[in-house]
């Protein structure tokens, strides 16, 4: 009796901790995505661009901002916590049986329709049981990181346009500070979409015996890598091979400089990451797992794995590539947004503004179906 009670308590503790919302990449990973993106944007714009100087001077701030959605916003009230959490991923399986540009929705109303279609043959899924009474909450459960990227890119564009049109220095400085803040926060979601497990409803691996893989991969393994990681990510990302591959996958009619390019590029990034899921599982199985996870009777027992430091080298190529993908996508959006704003002259910009804890930016597209 005592033994059964002890085992039940252990299972309960494991279930509680394994069900906690997961961060993405941990602080180090998001930091590296933002810093590398700043250097990639600098390489794209050239040394004479006024934005180049600003990105170099502000890269540490941008790295901090890229962690805000996890470190700051997840410490707020429960309603804000839930509203924030559903913007960090996109579960492809809920939106399409065969995810592609032809099947994935690019608006919240489109997501509603996609989840309703999914639920016709998956009535017992939690997302489906909630759908009749809590449509917005249920559909948000599928994630909306691609829509979040569009929202933040449009905010950044508006701020840069204000800077371009400003009649006085104070207004211009405030507008540039706003653009940098939103752009830095955007970096978080670009990083999220580069993480394969942020594109699947099996976000922590329990459906296939890989339970606990999410945090092990993006935090434990990343933290175990040496200090060469950021330079390796930059060197791998600089040729922009992955970015060109991702762009090539986008249908020709969707590649123009339009209001949706950030969302479309983010969706393409998510699709690319989704294709890396099996690769991640194979690395985990071959080098890390000692005993597969179990998920019987609702009790999640994570897989037993080797110490992260002893196997980190085997994950390094995938981590370097995925962090590089996030940085490439982020840099591309920053540069294109700046150019859409008319490439304003920011040579006179100087500011010590450092938003340590920016206010939460609500995902308005979830509550306002008029926003496409």
C-alpha positions as CSV (number, residue, x, y, z in Angstrom):
1,X,0.0,0.0,0.0
2,X,2.8,2.4,1.0
3,X,4.7,1.5,-2.2
4,X,1.6,2.1,-4.4
5,X,1.0,5.4,-2.7
6,X,4.7,6.4,-3.2
7,X,4.5,5.5,-6.9
8,X,1.3,7.4,-7.3
9,X,2.9,10.5,-5.7
10,X,6.0,10.2,-8.0
11,X,3.8,9.9,-11.1
12,X,1.7,12.9,-10.0
13,X,4.8,15.0,-9.5
14,X,6.2,14.0,-12.9
15,X,2.9,14.7,-14.5
16,X,2.6,18.1,-13.0
17,X,6.1,19.1,-14.0
18,X,6.0,17.6,-17.4
19,X,2.7,19.4,-18.2
20,X,4.1,22.8,-17.4
21,X,4.2,25.2,-20.4
22,X,7.6,24.8,-22.1
23,X,10.0,27.5,-23.1
24,X,11.6,27.6,-26.5
25,X,15.3,27.4,-26.9
26,X,15.8,28.7,-23.3
27,X,17.5,32.1,-22.8
28,X,20.7,31.2,-24.6
29,X,19.0,30.0,-27.8
30,X,16.8,33.1,-28.2
31,X,19.8,35.3,-27.3
32,X,21.8,33.8,-30.2
33,X,19.0,34.1,-32.7
34,X,18.7,37.8,-32.1
35,X,22.5,38.6,-32.1
36,X,23.1,36.5,-35.2
37,X,20.1,38.2,-36.9
38,X,21.6,41.6,-36.2
39,X,24.9,40.6,-37.8
40,X,23.1,39.0,-40.8
41,X,21.1,42.2,-41.3
42,X,24.3,44.2,-41.1
43,X,25.8,42.0,-43.8
44,X,22.7,42.5,-46.0
45,X,22.5,46.3,-45.6
46,X,26.2,47.0,-45.8
47,X,28.4,49.0,-43.4
48,X,27.1,52.4,-44.6
49,X,23.5,51.9,-43.7
50,X,22.4,53.9,-40.6
51,X,20.4,50.8,-39.4
52,X,23.6,48.8,-39.4
53,X,25.1,50.9,-36.7
54,X,22.0,50.8,-34.6
55,X,21.7,47.0,-34.8
56,X,25.3,46.6,-33.8
57,X,24.9,49.0,-30.9
58,X,21.6,47.5,-29.8
59,X,22.2,43.7,-30.3
60,X,22.4,43.0,-26.6
61,X,19.1,44.8,-26.0
62,X,17.6,42.9,-29.0
63,X,18.8,39.6,-27.4
64,X,17.1,40.6,-24.1
65,X,13.9,41.5,-25.9
66,X,13.9,38.2,-27.7
67,X,13.5,36.5,-24.3
68,X,10.7,38.8,-23.1
69,X,7.8,36.6,-24.1
70,X,9.1,33.8,-22.0
71,X,10.9,35.5,-19.2
72,X,8.6,38.6,-18.6
73,X,5.2,37.9,-20.1
74,X,4.9,34.4,-18.7
75,X,5.2,35.9,-15.2
76,X,2.0,38.0,-15.6
77,X,-1.6,37.1,-14.7
78,X,-3.2,33.9,-15.8
79,X,-5.3,35.4,-18.6
80,X,-2.3,37.1,-20.1
81,X,-0.2,33.9,-19.6
82,X,-2.7,31.9,-21.6
83,X,-3.1,34.5,-24.3
84,X,0.7,34.7,-24.6
85,X,1.4,31.0,-24.5
86,X,-0.7,30.1,-27.6
87,X,1.3,32.5,-29.8
88,X,4.6,30.6,-29.6
89,X,3.9,27.6,-31.9
90,X,1.7,26.3,-34.7
91,X,0.5,22.7,-34.4
92,X,0.4,21.7,-38.1
93,X,-1.6,18.5,-37.5
94,X,-4.6,20.4,-36.2
95,X,-4.7,22.6,-39.3
96,X,-4.0,20.1,-42.1
97,X,-3.5,16.3,-42.5
98,X,-0.8,17.1,-45.1
99,X,0.7,20.5,-44.1
100,X,1.7,22.7,-47.1
101,X,1.1,26.1,-48.5
102,X,-2.0,24.8,-50.3
103,X,-3.6,23.5,-47.1
104,X,-2.5,25.8,-44.2
105,X,-4.6,28.8,-43.3
106,X,-3.2,32.3,-43.2
107,X,-5.9,34.0,-41.1
108,X,-7.6,33.3,-37.8
109,X,-11.0,32.7,-39.5
110,X,-9.2,30.3,-41.7
111,X,-7.8,28.5,-38.7
112,X,-11.3,28.2,-37.2
113,X,-12.5,26.5,-40.4
114,X,-9.4,24.2,-40.4
115,X,-9.9,23.1,-36.8
116,X,-13.6,22.5,-37.4
117,X,-12.7,20.3,-40.3
118,X,-10.1,18.4,-38.2
119,X,-12.7,17.8,-35.5
120,X,-15.0,16.1,-37.9
121,X,-12.8,13.0,-37.6
122,X,-11.1,13.7,-34.2
123,X,-14.1,14.4,-31.9
124,X,-12.3,13.2,-28.8
125,X,-9.3,15.5,-29.1
126,X,-9.3,18.2,-26.4
127,X,-9.2,21.0,-28.9
128,X,-12.4,19.6,-30.4
129,X,-14.4,19.1,-27.2
130,X,-13.8,22.8,-26.4
131,X,-14.7,24.0,-29.9
132,X,-18.5,24.4,-29.5
133,X,-18.3,26.6,-26.4
134,X,-14.9,28.3,-26.6
135,X,-14.2,28.7,-30.3
136,X,-11.4,31.3,-29.9
137,X,-9.7,29.5,-27.0
138,X,-10.0,26.2,-28.7
139,X,-8.6,27.3,-32.0
140,X,-5.9,29.3,-30.3
141,X,-4.8,26.0,-28.9
142,X,-3.5,25.1,-32.4
143,X,-1.0,28.0,-32.1
144,X,-0.7,31.1,-34.1
145,X,3.0,32.0,-34.3
146,X,2.8,32.8,-38.0
147,X,0.0,35.3,-37.4
148,X,2.0,36.7,-34.4
149,X,4.9,37.4,-36.7
150,X,2.7,39.4,-39.1
151,X,1.2,41.4,-36.3
152,X,4.6,42.4,-34.9
153,X,6.1,43.1,-38.4
154,X,3.2,45.5,-39.1
155,X,3.8,47.3,-35.8
156,X,7.5,47.6,-36.7
157,X,6.7,48.9,-40.1
158,X,4.3,51.5,-38.7
159,X,6.9,52.7,-36.2
160,X,9.6,53.0,-39.0
161,X,7.2,54.9,-41.2
162,X,6.6,57.3,-38.3
163,X,10.3,57.7,-37.9
164,X,10.6,58.5,-41.7
165,X,7.9,61.1,-41.5
166,X,8.9,62.7,-38.1
167,X,9.2,66.5,-38.1
168,X,11.2,66.6,-34.8
169,X,14.0,64.6,-33.3
170,X,12.1,63.5,-30.2
171,X,9.3,61.9,-32.2
172,X,11.8,60.2,-34.5
173,X,13.8,58.8,-31.6
174,X,10.6,57.5,-29.9
175,X,9.5,55.8,-33.2
176,X,12.8,54.1,-33.7
177,X,12.8,52.9,-30.1
178,X,9.3,51.4,-30.7
179,X,10.5,49.7,-33.9
180,X,13.5,48.2,-32.1
181,X,11.4,47.0,-29.2
182,X,8.8,45.3,-31.4
183,X,11.5,43.9,-33.7
184,X,13.4,42.4,-30.8
185,X,10.3,40.8,-29.4
186,X,9.6,39.4,-32.9
187,X,12.9,37.6,-32.6
188,X,11.4,35.3,-30.0
189,X,8.8,34.0,-32.3
190,X,11.2,33.6,-35.2
191,X,13.3,31.4,-32.8
192,X,10.2,29.5,-31.8
193,X,9.3,28.6,-35.3
194,X,12.8,27.3,-36.0
195,X,12.3,24.6,-33.2
196,X,10.7,21.5,-34.8
197,X,8.7,20.7,-31.7
198,X,7.0,24.0,-31.9
199,X,5.3,22.8,-35.0
200,X,3.6,19.7,-33.7
201,X,0.8,18.7,-31.3
202,X,3.2,16.1,-30.0
203,X,5.2,19.0,-28.6
204,X,7.0,17.0,-25.9
205,X,7.4,13.6,-27.7
206,X,5.1,11.4,-25.6
207,X,3.2,10.0,-28.5
208,X,6.3,8.2,-29.8
209,X,8.3,7.4,-26.6
210,X,10.3,10.6,-26.6
211,X,8.7,12.3,-23.7
212,X,10.7,15.2,-22.3
213,X,12.5,15.8,-25.5
214,X,11.3,19.4,-25.8
215,X,13.2,20.8,-22.9
216,X,16.1,18.4,-23.2
217,X,16.8,19.4,-26.8
218,X,16.2,23.2,-26.6
219,X,17.6,23.9,-23.1
220,X,19.7,21.1,-21.6
221,X,21.6,20.3,-24.8
222,X,22.0,24.0,-25.9
223,X,23.2,25.0,-22.4
224,X,25.8,22.1,-22.5
225,X,27.4,23.4,-25.7
226,X,30.6,25.4,-25.5
227,X,31.0,29.2,-26.0
228,X,31.7,28.7,-29.7
229,X,28.0,28.2,-30.4
230,X,27.0,31.7,-31.4
231,X,29.9,32.1,-33.8
232,X,29.1,28.7,-35.3
233,X,25.5,29.7,-35.8
234,X,26.6,32.9,-37.5
235,X,29.0,31.1,-39.8
236,X,26.4,28.5,-40.7
237,X,23.7,31.1,-41.3
238,X,25.8,33.7,-43.2
239,X,25.5,32.0,-46.7
240,X,21.7,32.0,-46.1
241,X,21.3,28.6,-47.8
242,X,18.4,27.6,-45.5
243,X,16.6,30.9,-46.1
244,X,16.9,30.6,-49.9
245,X,15.5,27.0,-49.6
246,X,12.6,28.2,-47.5
247,X,11.9,31.1,-49.9
248,X,12.0,28.7,-52.9
249,X,9.3,26.6,-51.2
250,X,6.9,29.6,-51.2
251,X,4.6,29.8,-54.2
252,X,5.6,32.5,-56.7
253,X,2.4,34.5,-56.2
254,X,3.1,34.8,-52.5
255,X,6.7,36.1,-52.7
256,X,6.1,39.8,-53.3
257,X,6.6,42.6,-50.9
258,X,3.2,42.8,-49.4
259,X,1.6,43.1,-46.0
260,X,1.6,39.3,-45.5
261,X,5.3,38.6,-46.2
262,X,6.3,38.1,-42.6
263,X,3.4,35.7,-42.0
264,X,4.1,33.8,-45.2
265,X,7.8,33.5,-44.4
266,X,7.1,32.5,-40.8
267,X,4.7,29.8,-42.1
268,X,7.4,28.6,-44.5
269,X,9.8,28.5,-41.6
270,X,7.4,26.4,-39.6
271,X,6.8,24.0,-42.4
272,X,10.6,23.6,-42.8
273,X,11.0,22.9,-39.1
274,X,8.1,20.4,-39.2
275,X,10.1,18.4,-41.7
276,X,13.0,18.1,-39.2
277,X,10.9,16.4,-36.5
278,X,11.9,12.9,-37.6
279,X,15.5,13.9,-37.8
280,X,15.4,15.1,-34.2
281,X,13.7,12.0,-33.0
282,X,16.3,9.8,-34.7
283,X,19.2,11.7,-33.0
284,X,17.4,11.4,-29.7
285,X,16.8,7.7,-30.1
286,X,20.3,6.9,-31.3
287,X,22.4,9.0,-28.9
288,X,20.4,10.0,-25.9
289,X,17.5,7.7,-24.9
290,X,18.2,5.0,-22.3
291,X,14.5,4.1,-21.7
292,X,11.5,5.4,-23.8
293,X,8.8,7.4,-22.1
294,X,5.4,6.1,-21.2
295,X,2.0,7.7,-21.2
296,X,-0.3,5.2,-19.7
297,X,-3.5,6.1,-17.9
298,X,-2.7,9.7,-18.2
299,X,0.5,9.4,-16.2
300,X,3.4,10.8,-18.2
301,X,6.8,9.3,-17.3
302,X,9.5,11.0,-19.3
303,X,12.2,9.1,-21.2
304,X,15.4,8.3,-19.4
305,X,18.3,10.0,-21.2
306,X,22.0,10.3,-20.9
307,X,23.4,13.5,-19.4
308,X,23.1,16.3,-21.9
309,X,26.8,17.2,-21.8
310,X,27.8,13.7,-22.8
311,X,25.7,13.7,-26.0
312,X,25.5,17.4,-26.9
313,X,28.0,17.1,-29.8
314,X,25.5,14.8,-31.6
315,X,22.8,17.4,-31.5
316,X,25.1,20.3,-32.4
317,X,24.6,20.3,-36.2
318,X,20.8,20.3,-35.9
319,X,20.9,23.0,-33.2
320,X,23.3,25.2,-35.1
321,X,21.2,24.9,-38.3
322,X,17.8,25.6,-36.6
323,X,19.1,28.6,-34.6
324,X,20.6,29.8,-37.9
325,X,17.3,29.4,-39.6
326,X,15.5,31.6,-37.0
327,X,18.2,34.2,-37.3
328,X,18.0,34.2,-41.1
329,X,14.2,34.6,-41.1
330,X,14.4,37.4,-38.5
331,X,17.1,39.3,-40.3
332,X,15.2,39.1,-43.6
333,X,12.0,40.4,-42.0
334,X,13.9,43.3,-40.3
335,X,15.6,44.3,-43.5
336,X,12.5,44.0,-45.7
337,X,10.5,46.0,-43.2
338,X,13.1,48.8,-43.1
339,X,13.1,48.9,-46.9
340,X,9.2,48.9,-47.0
341,X,9.3,52.0,-44.7
342,X,11.5,53.7,-47.3
343,X,14.9,53.0,-45.7
344,X,14.7,56.1,-43.5
345,X,17.9,57.9,-42.6
346,X,18.6,57.0,-39.0
347,X,22.1,58.4,-38.8
348,X,21.2,61.0,-36.1
349,X,19.5,58.3,-33.9
350,X,21.0,58.1,-30.4
351,X,19.1,56.7,-27.4
352,X,19.8,55.0,-24.1
353,X,16.2,53.6,-23.9
354,X,16.3,50.0,-22.8
355,X,12.8,48.4,-22.3
356,X,13.6,45.8,-19.6
357,X,9.9,44.6,-19.2
358,X,7.8,45.8,-22.1
359,X,4.0,45.7,-21.7
360,X,2.3,42.6,-23.1
361,X,1.2,43.0,-26.7
362,X,-2.2,41.2,-27.1
363,X,-2.6,39.0,-30.1
364,X,-5.5,41.0,-31.4
365,X,-6.1,38.7,-34.4
366,X,-7.5,36.1,-31.9
367,X,-10.3,38.3,-30.6
368,X,-11.1,40.3,-33.7
369,X,-12.1,38.2,-36.6
370,X,-12.0,41.3,-38.9
371,X,-8.2,41.2,-38.7
372,X,-7.1,38.9,-41.5
